[in-house]
Each structure stands twice: as C-alpha cells, then as structure tokens.
Amino acid sequence: MADLGDDLCAMLEQAKREISGGDVAEGAARAKAVSALVRAERDVAEHLSQSRAAALEDDDEACRAELLRRLTLFADAARAGDSDEVLARIAATGVRT
C-alpha cells in the first residue's frame, strides 16, 4: 500500500496541473478534497490519542506500555528516515500513518 502522504502529494500536484491548465474548478475541488482528508486524518489521530490517554489515566502499567509503544514507534520511524512531520505526529498522537 502506498504511503498516504505520497498519495496526497500526488493529488495536490494533479490539482496544480489542472489549475495551471485552465481547469480551475476541477483543480480546486481536488485540492479541497485533499485538505478535507488531511483534516480528517488529524481529527482521527487526535481522537485515538485522547481515547488512549483517558484509558491510561488511572493505570500505571498501561501508561508505561503506551509510552514504550510510542517510543518504539518513534525510534523505528526515525531509523526508517521518516519525515519530521511524521515524527511530530507520532510524538503528538502515537500514530505513524
């Protein structure tokens, strides 16, 4: 499965080409769709993060396990050369996507 970020960048490039080529309505619609997808992904990640935080609030062992999971995910992403944006998302939400 292709990386979501790569797919979204490709869609934005297509939107730019459409707008440059004179198909402003189609390009603008594509760009708006990308924007909506990015917002939705961020909202889902925030929701998952808040849900995990609420579940961990009173459970020290679960809290340690979640911290270890996030640190491992972050370290794996950093070793894989993921972008700063992905690393920031992992740090903030615990989701790599």
N, C-alpha and C positions, 0 to 999 in steps of 0.2 A: 504494500500500500504506500503510495506516495505521501510525502510529508505534507501536512495540511498547510504549513507556511508556504511551501513551494507552490502548491496549488493556488493559494490566494494571490501570491505574487504574479503568477501566470495570468490569473483572471484580471488583475489590475493592469498588467501590460496590454492585455487584449482590449480593455476599456480605453486605455490611452490611444491605441491604434485606431479604434472605432471613432473616438472623438476627433483625432487628427485627420482621419479620413472623411470626416463630414457627417458621420452617423452619431450625432451628439446624443440623441435620445437613447439609443441602444447602449452607448458607452456610459452614459450617466446612470442608466438602470443597472448595468453590470457593476459599476463602482459602488452604488448604493447597496447592492446585494452583498458585496464583499464586506462593506462596512457593517452591515447587519450581522453577518456571520461572525466577524471578529468580536462584536459586542456580545453576541450570544455565547461564544466560547468563553469570554471573560466572565460573563454572568454565571455560567455553569461552574467554572472553576472556583469562583468566589463562594457559590452555594455549597459545593463539595467541601471546600476548606472550612466554612463555618459549621457545617454539619459534623465534620470530623472534630473540630475544636470543641463543640458542645458535648460530643460523646466522650471526649477525653478529659473534660474539665475535672471530674472527680476520680479519675482512675490513673494513678501514677504509672503503673506498669504499661498501660495502653499509651500513655503520653510518651514514655521512653521509647516504646516500639514505633510510634509515629515519627518521632524525631529521628530515630535511626533509619526509618524508611526514607524520609526526606533527604537526610544527609547522603545516604547511599545513592538515591536517585540523582541528587545534585552532582556527586562525585562522578558517577557514570556518565552523566551528560557533559560534564566538563572534560573528562578524558576523551569523549567522543568528538569533542570540538564544537559542541552546540553553541549557538549564538548567545550573547549577553542577555538578549531578550528572553530566550528560553530559560536560562539560568535564573533570571529575575522572577519569571513565572513560577519556577519550581520553589524558589525561596519564599515567595508570597503565598502560593496556593498548594504546593505539594503535587502539582500536576505538570507533566512534561509536555504532553500533546504536541 
